[in-house]
């Protein structure tokens, strides 16, 4: 019994050993040479792709690489310089320690006794901190904080390689291919000083010389909304110098998202480069609000209809929505999308003046983050109330020789002596834009008012008013000249005889009532003959004598004299 049990034990033990050996054979198969693989030490990933992508190492720092190979027994390894063939190491470890800017390719070669090899190509790059400019080759680097649309501070150090060079650092809205792509530019000027770009050219409010190998710190305080920037610079450890204050962008755009740099060689036989490092941007404000296109205040007669276009733009091209606040009952606003809208004013004409008055209009635009407001006023007026039309700046004095002179700030009439502008007979011609007349209305009266500053003559002289038919522009023509007897000009309509007489009376002269009705009739005839608002009718003042051998001098303020310019006061009535 005991013998049988012992035999069974021996058989079981042999069976267990046999099974165990069989399992080991399954888990650890024999590797062939073609199974040779290279790994990072302690990691299982294949390193071929990572090695080819490469490593950037700052000059003065080191990179240690520790590899493993499988199978490792009898496998020999080498690190070989790809360019020279020099063997750099014969073990699994390699240290890369650049001493200068360079690109270097090193081949790790693992070899089996059969001669089978596995090669992994490592690309190394030795860099200084930051970036080195290239001659006539732009580099653009994305701003890490993303697009800047408000106020922000830009700081960096730059080290010129030569005393005389041409190197710039810029801020812009994309990839730089030329200088004009940049909004803000700081330059190492070929003159040996630091300057910056202001609107149309380089400038510097104060001088700061630069020298090869020294570090210069630059700060730019940028306002993308106003498209301006301040520039400060100092040699390391030196006093800060204001290079430029409130300089205007070169490229006028309100969002910035890249750095750029380049070294030029214009008029330089031996150009240099510069290092740019320690670049920092501090965002102060962001998400610029929409910007409205301006809208002028509005004057509208009760009963008339007017549509005013509203437009807002977003600096980043974002979507804008608009709405109107507290509109009067006669106004309606429509948001057409994409920053465009329109507001229609339609005040009642038969409610006893219920809509008369001045109203504040507010439109709000938002881009989802920031909002801005547009405000303007509309003044609803009595359509029959008097309103003023000012003479156009194209008013002119015409000399009898046919010369039209629009440069005088006072207009002339009569016979002026040498020294005033020539010994000649003259007349003054004033263009007035035809006003908008609401439907169902006509001109009731039109009263001319001028401010006389000189009125002298040796003989009795009367200065008459004529009206000349409307034209599309305010240009005064030589054919508008006339100094004959009153109401004998076939090309003009006589309005008032003796509007002004000779003598020393100065100041305001106002057309009489009958003449203002005659002028109203003339204006209505212009509209009836096809003239439209915005075209120009002309009023002429001149002496009514054919022969004026003696001196007679009339002088009154022109349209250039804003406070005392010729005025036409117009009153309307129902047709």
C-alpha positions in Angstrom: 0.0 0.0 0.0 2.8 2.4 0.9 4.7 1.5 -2.3 1.7 2.2 -4.5 1.2 5.6 -2.9 4.8 6.6 -3.4 4.7 5.6 -7.0 1.6 7.7 -7.6 3.4 10.7 -6.0 6.4 10.3 -8.3 4.2 10.1 -11.3 2.3 13.2 -10.3 5.5 15.2 -9.8 6.8 14.2 -13.2 3.5 15.2 -14.8 3.6 18.6 -13.1 7.2 19.3 -14.3 6.4 18.3 -17.8 3.3 20.6 -17.9 5.3 23.4 -16.4 8.1 23.2 -19.1 5.4 23.1 -21.8 3.9 26.4 -20.5 7.4 28.1 -20.4 7.9 27.2 -24.0 4.7 29.0 -24.9 5.4 32.2 -23.0 9.0 32.7 -24.1 9.5 31.7 -27.7 12.9 32.0 -29.3 13.4 35.4 -31.0 14.9 35.6 -34.4 17.2 38.4 -35.6 14.4 40.0 -37.6 12.5 40.5 -34.3 15.1 43.0 -33.2 13.3 46.1 -31.7 14.5 49.3 -30.0 12.7 50.8 -27.0 13.0 53.6 -24.5 14.3 52.2 -21.2 11.4 51.2 -19.1 8.8 51.9 -21.8 7.3 49.6 -24.3 6.6 52.1 -27.2 8.5 51.9 -30.4 10.5 55.1 -30.8 11.0 55.4 -34.5 8.5 58.2 -35.1 9.5 60.1 -31.9 13.1 60.0 -32.9 12.5 61.2 -36.4 10.3 64.1 -35.1 13.3 65.1 -33.1 14.3 67.1 -30.0 14.9 70.8 -29.4 17.5 71.5 -26.8 18.6 74.9 -25.5 22.3 75.7 -25.8 23.9 74.9 -22.4 21.4 72.3 -21.5 21.6 68.5 -22.0 19.3 65.7 -23.1 19.9 62.1 -21.8 18.5 59.2 -23.9 18.4 55.7 -22.4 17.4 52.9 -24.8 16.9 49.1 -24.6 17.0 46.5 -27.3 15.3 43.1 -27.6 16.8 40.6 -27.9 19.6 42.2 -25.9 22.0 39.1 -25.7 24.8 39.4 -28.3 23.3 42.6 -29.7 25.9 45.4 -30.2 24.9 49.1 -30.4 26.4 52.3 -31.8 25.4 56.0 -32.0 26.9 57.3 -35.3 27.0 60.9 -36.5 25.1 60.8 -39.8 27.2 63.5 -41.5 30.7 62.5 -40.5 30.3 58.8 -39.7 31.9 59.3 -36.3 31.0 56.8 -33.6 29.7 58.8 -30.7 28.9 56.0 -28.3 28.9 52.2 -28.0 26.3 51.7 -25.4 22.5 52.2 -25.0 22.9 55.7 -23.5 23.6 59.0 -25.3 23.8 62.6 -24.1 23.1 65.5 -26.5 24.6 68.8 -25.2 24.7 71.5 -27.9 27.2 74.4 -27.7 25.9 76.3 -30.7 22.8 76.6 -32.9 22.8 73.5 -35.1 20.8 70.7 -36.5 22.3 67.3 -36.1 21.3 63.8 -37.2 22.5 60.8 -35.2 21.8 57.2 -36.2 21.3 54.5 -33.4 22.3 51.2 -34.9 21.7 47.8 -33.2 23.4 44.8 -34.8 22.9 41.0 -34.3 25.7 38.5 -34.7 24.3 37.5 -38.1 24.9 41.0 -39.3 21.2 42.0 -39.3 20.8 45.7 -38.3 18.1 47.9 -36.9 18.6 51.7 -37.4 16.7 54.5 -35.7 17.3 58.0 -36.9 17.4 60.8 -34.3 17.1 64.4 -35.2 18.5 66.9 -32.7 18.3 70.7 -32.8 20.5 73.0 -30.7 18.7 76.3 -30.0 19.2 79.5 -28.1 16.2 80.6 -26.0 13.7 82.4 -28.2 14.2 83.0 -32.0 16.9 84.3 -34.3 15.9 86.5 -37.2 16.7 85.5 -40.7 17.8 87.7 -43.6 14.8 88.7 -45.7 12.9 85.6 -44.5 9.9 86.4 -42.3 9.1 84.3 -39.2 5.6 84.4 -37.7 4.8 83.0 -34.2 1.2 82.6 -33.0 0.4 84.6 -29.8 -0.2 81.9 -27.2 -3.1 83.8 -25.5 -4.9 83.9 -28.8 -6.3 86.8 -30.8 -6.0 90.2 -29.0 -8.9 92.6 -29.6 -8.7 95.1 -26.8 -5.7 96.5 -24.8 -2.6 94.4 -24.1 1.1 94.7 -23.3 3.8 93.2 -25.4 7.3 92.6 -23.8 10.4 91.0 -25.2 14.2 91.2 -25.2 16.3 91.5 -28.3 20.0 91.2 -28.9 21.5 92.6 -32.1 24.4 90.8 -33.6 25.9 94.0 -35.1 26.1 97.7 -34.3 24.5 98.6 -37.7 21.8 96.3 -38.9 18.1 96.3 -39.9 15.9 94.1 -37.7 12.3 94.4 -36.8 9.8 92.7 -34.4 6.1 93.2 -35.3 2.6 92.4 -34.1 0.0 91.5 -36.8 -3.2 89.7 -37.7 -1.7 86.8 -39.6 1.4 85.4 -41.3 3.8 88.1 -42.3 5.2 88.2 -45.8 6.2 91.9 -45.9 6.6 94.9 -43.6 3.2 96.4 -44.4 1.4 93.3 -43.0 2.4 94.4 -39.5 0.3 96.8 -37.3 3.0 97.5 -34.7 6.7 97.5 -35.5 9.9 98.1 -33.4 13.1 98.4 -35.4 16.8 98.2 -34.9 17.4 101.1 -37.4 20.4 101.0 -39.7 21.3 104.4 -38.2 22.3 102.5 -35.0 19.2 103.6 -33.0 15.9 102.0 -32.0 12.7 103.4 -33.6 9.1 102.3 -34.3 6.5 102.7 -37.0 4.0 105.6 -36.7 1.1 105.6 -39.3 3.2 106.3 -42.4 6.8 106.0 -41.5 9.4 105.2 -38.8 10.0 107.7 -36.0 11.4 108.0 -32.5 10.4 110.6 -29.9 13.6 110.0 -28.0 17.0 108.4 -29.0 18.3 105.1 -27.8 21.4 103.7 -29.4 21.9 99.9 -29.6 25.2 97.9 -29.7 26.0 94.3 -30.7 25.7 91.7 -28.1 23.8 93.8 -25.6 20.2 93.0 -24.5 17.5 95.5 -25.0 14.1 95.2 -23.3 11.1 96.4 -25.3 7.5 97.1 -24.0 4.6 98.0 -26.2 1.3 99.1 -24.7 -1.2 98.3 -27.5 -4.8 99.5 -27.9 -6.3 97.5 -30.8 -9.6 99.5 -30.5 -8.0 102.9 -31.3 -5.2 101.2 -33.3 -2.5 103.0 -31.4 0.5 101.9 -29.2 3.2 103.3 -26.9 6.7 102.0 -27.2 9.4 101.9 -24.4 12.9 100.4 -24.5 16.0 100.2 -22.4 19.4 98.6 -22.4 19.6 95.9 -19.8 20.0 97.7 -16.5 19.6 101.2 -18.1 16.9 103.8 -17.9 13.7 103.2 -19.8 13.3 105.5 -22.9 10.0 106.4 -24.4 10.5 105.6 -28.1 7.0 106.6 -29.2 3.7 107.6 -27.7 0.3 107.2 -29.2 1.8 105.9 -32.5 -0.7 104.8 -35.1 -0.8 101.2 -36.5 0.8 100.7 -39.9 -1.9 98.1 -40.9 -5.1 99.5 -39.6 -6.9 96.5 -38.1 -8.4 95.8 -34.7 -7.3 92.2 -34.0 -3.8 90.9 -33.6 -2.8 87.2 -33.2 0.9 86.8 -34.4 4.4 88.0 -33.6 6.8 88.4 -36.5 10.4 89.2 -37.1 12.9 89.6 -39.9 16.3 91.0 -40.6 16.8 93.1 -43.7 19.8 93.9 -45.9 18.7 97.2 -47.5 21.8 99.2 -48.3 23.8 96.9 -45.9 26.8 95.1 -47.4 27.1 93.0 -44.2 23.7 92.6 -42.6 23.2 91.2 -39.1 20.5 89.3 -37.3 19.0 89.7 -33.8 17.8 87.3 -31.1 14.3 87.8 -29.8 13.5 86.1 -26.5 11.5 86.2 -23.3 8.4 87.2 -25.3 5.4 87.9 -23.1 1.9 89.2 -23.8 -0.4 90.4 -21.0 -4.1 90.8 -22.0 -5.7 93.8 -20.2 -9.1 94.0 -22.0 -10.6 91.7 -24.6 -13.7 91.1 -26.7 -14.0 94.5 -28.3 -17.6 95.7 -28.5 -19.3 96.3 -31.9 -18.6 99.7 -33.5 -21.5 101.7 -35.0 -21.1 103.8 -38.2 -22.1 107.3 -37.1 -25.6 108.6 -37.8 -26.4 112.3 -37.9 -29.2 113.9 -35.9 -32.4 114.1 -38.0 -34.9 116.9 -38.6 -38.2 115.7 -40.2 -41.4 117.4 -41.0 -44.6 116.0 -39.5 -46.3 113.9 -42.2 -43.0 113.0 -44.0 -41.5 109.5 -44.0 -37.8 108.8 -43.5 -35.8 105.6 -43.4 -32.4 105.7 -41.6 -29.9 102.9 -42.2 -28.1 101.5 -39.1 -24.8 99.6 -39.4 -22.4 98.1 -36.9 -19.3 96.1 -37.4 -17.5 93.5 -35.1 -13.7 93.6 -35.2 -13.5 89.9 -35.3 -16.3 89.5 -37.8 -18.6 87.9 -35.2 -22.3 87.9 -35.5 -24.1 91.0 -34.3 -27.7 91.4 -33.1 -29.3 94.8 -32.7 -32.4 96.2 -31.0 -34.0 99.6 -30.4 -34.9 100.9 -27.0 -38.0 103.1 -26.1 -38.8 104.2 -29.7 -41.5 106.8 -30.2 -44.9 105.6 -31.5 -44.1 106.7 -35.1 -40.8 104.8 -35.3 -40.2 101.2 -36.3 -36.8 99.3 -36.2 -35.9 96.2 -38.2 -32.7 94.2 -37.5 -31.7 92.7 -40.9 -28.9 90.7 -39.4 -25.1 90.8 -40.0 -24.9 94.2 -38.3 -27.4 95.9 -40.6 -30.7 97.4 -39.8 -33.1 100.2 -40.6 -35.3 102.5 -38.6 -38.4 104.1 -40.2 -39.9 107.4 -39.0 -43.5 108.1 -40.0 -44.9 110.9 -37.8 -48.7 111.6 -38.1 -49.8 114.6 -40.1 -53.4 114.9 -38.8 -53.2 114.6 -35.1 -52.9 118.2 -34.1 -49.2 118.2 -33.7 -49.1 115.2 -31.4 -45.7 114.0 -32.7 -44.0 117.4 -32.7 -40.8 117.5 -30.5 -37.3 116.1 -30.1 -36.8 112.4 -29.4 -33.7 110.5 -28.3 -33.1 107.3 -30.3 -31.0 104.5 -28.9 -29.9 101.4 -30.8 -28.0 98.6 -29.0 -25.6 96.1 -30.8 -24.2 93.0 -29.1 -21.8 90.3 -30.3 -22.8 88.0 -27.5 -20.1 89.2 -25.2 -19.8 93.0 -25.5 -22.4 95.6 -26.3 -22.4 99.2 -27.5 -25.0 101.9 -28.1 -25.7 104.3 -30.9 -27.6 107.4 -29.9 -29.0 110.3 -32.0 -32.0 112.6 -32.0 -34.9 113.2 -34.3 -36.7 116.5 -34.3 -40.2 116.4 -35.6 -41.2 119.8 -36.8 -44.3 121.6 -38.1 -44.1 121.2 -41.9 -45.3 124.7 -42.3 -42.8 126.2 -39.9 -40.0 128.4 -41.2 -36.6 126.7 -41.7 -33.2 128.1 -42.8 -31.2 127.1 -45.8 -27.6 128.3 -45.7 -25.7 129.4 -48.8 -23.4 126.8 -50.3 -19.6 127.2 -49.9 -19.4 127.4 -53.7 -20.6 131.0 -53.6 -18.4 133.3 -55.6 -17.7 136.8 -56.8 -17.7 137.3 -60.6 -15.7 140.0 -62.4 -17.0 141.6 -65.6 -14.1 140.0 -67.4 -15.7 136.6 -66.7 -13.4 135.6 -63.8 -15.1 133.5 -61.1 -13.4 133.9 -57.7 -14.7 131.7 -54.9 -11.8 132.3 -52.5 -13.2 135.5 -50.9 -14.7 135.2 -47.4 -16.8 138.3 -48.4 -18.7 138.7 -51.6 -18.6 141.9 -53.7 -21.0 143.9 -55.8 -20.7 147.2 -57.7 -17.6 148.8 -59.0 -14.5 148.1 -56.9 -11.2 149.9 -57.1 -7.7 148.6 -57.6 -6.4 147.1 -54.4 -9.6 145.4 -53.5 -9.4 142.9 -56.2 -9.2 144.9 -59.4 -10.7 148.0 -61.0 -13.8 146.3 -62.3 -17.5 145.8 -62.0 -18.5 142.8 -59.9 -21.5 140.8 -58.8 -22.0 138.1 -56.1 -23.7 134.7 -56.8 -24.9 132.4 -54.0 -26.0 128.8 -54.6 -28.7 127.5 -52.3 -29.6 123.8 -52.2 -33.3 123.2 -52.9 -34.9 121.8 -49.7 -37.0 118.7 -49.5 -40.7 119.7 -49.8 -43.2 117.2 -48.3 -45.9 115.9 -50.6 -48.9 118.2 -50.6 -46.8 121.3 -49.7 -45.4 124.2 -51.6 -43.1 127.2 -50.7 -45.1 130.0 -49.2 -42.3 132.5 -48.8 -38.5 132.6 -49.1 -36.7 135.5 -47.3 -33.0 136.3 -48.1 -30.8 137.7 -45.4 -27.2 138.9 -45.7 -24.7 140.6 -43.4 -23.2 143.7 -45.0 -19.7 144.6 -43.9 -18.8 147.5 -46.3 -21.2 149.8 -48.2 -19.8 152.9 -49.9 -20.2 154.7 -53.3 -19.6 158.0 -55.0 -23.0 157.9 -56.9 -26.5 156.6 -56.0 -26.5 152.9 -56.6 -29.1 150.2 -55.9 -28.1 146.6 -55.6 -30.7 144.2 -56.9 -31.5 140.5 -56.4 -32.0 138.1 -59.2 -32.8 134.3 -59.2 -31.0 132.0 -61.6 -32.5 128.6 -62.6 -31.5 125.5 -60.8 -28.5 123.3 -61.8 -27.2 119.9 -60.5 -24.1 121.4 -58.9 -23.3 124.5 -56.9 -20.6 125.7 -59.4 -20.9 129.4 -60.2 -20.5 130.1 -63.9 -19.2 133.2 -65.7 -22.5 133.4 -67.6 -24.2 134.2 -64.3 -22.7 137.7 -64.5 -25.0 140.8 -65.2 -24.9 144.5 -64.2 -27.6 146.0 -66.5 -30.8 147.8 -65.7 -33.2 146.0 -63.3 -35.3 143.2 -64.9 -33.5 143.2 -68.2 -31.6 140.0 -67.8 -33.1 137.3 -70.1 -31.2 134.6 -68.2 -32.5 135.4 -64.7 -35.6 136.3 -62.8 -35.8 139.7 -61.1 -36.8 139.3 -57.4 -36.2 142.6 -55.6 -35.0 146.0 -56.9 -33.0 148.1 -54.4 -32.5 145.2 -51.9 -29.5 147.2 -50.7 -28.8 150.9 -51.5 -25.6 152.9 -51.4 -24.6 154.5 -48.1 -22.9 153.6 -44.9 -25.5 151.3 -43.4 -24.0 148.0 -42.3 -25.2 144.8 -40.7 -28.2 142.6 -41.5 -30.3 143.2 -44.7 -33.6 141.2 -45.0 -35.7 140.8 -48.1 -39.1 142.5 -48.0 -42.4 140.5 -48.0 -43.5 141.0 -51.6 -40.1 140.0 -52.8 -40.1 136.9 -50.6 -43.4 135.8 -52.2 -41.9 136.4 -55.7 -38.9 134.2 -54.7 -41.2 131.5 -53.3 -43.0 131.5 -56.7 -39.7 131.2 -58.5 -38.8 128.2 -56.2 -42.1 126.5 -56.9 -41.6 126.9 -60.6 -38.2 125.1 -60.2 -39.9 122.1 -58.6 -42.7 122.2 -61.2 -40.1 122.2 -64.0 -38.5 119.0 -62.7 -35.9 120.2 -60.2 -35.5 118.1 -57.1 -34.2 118.5 -53.6 -30.4 118.7 -53.5 -30.1 120.6 -56.8 -29.0 124.2 -56.6 -30.8 127.5 -57.4 -28.7 130.7 -57.4 -29.3 134.2 -56.1 -27.3 137.1 -57.5 -26.7 140.6 -56.0 -25.4 143.3 -58.3 -25.7 147.0 -59.2 -28.5 147.9 -61.7 -26.6 150.5 -63.7 -25.2 149.8 -67.2 -22.5 152.4 -66.8 -20.9 152.9 -63.4 -17.8 155.0 -64.0 -17.4 155.9 -60.3 -16.5 153.8 -57.4 -19.3 151.8 -55.6 -18.3 149.1 -53.2 -20.7 146.6 -51.6 -19.2 143.8 -49.5 -21.1 141.1 -47.4 -20.2 137.8 -45.7 -20.0 134.7 -47.8 -20.9 131.1 -46.8 -17.4 130.7 -45.3 -18.4 133.1 -42.5 -20.5 130.5 -40.6 -22.2 132.8 -38.1 -23.2 135.5 -40.6 -23.5 133.5 -43.9 -26.3 134.3 -46.3 -29.5 132.6 -45.2 -32.7 131.8 -47.0 -35.6 131.3 -44.6 -38.3 129.2 -46.2 -41.9 128.8 -45.1 -44.3 126.2 -46.5 -48.0 126.0 -47.0 -50.6 123.5 -48.2 -51.0 123.3 -51.9 
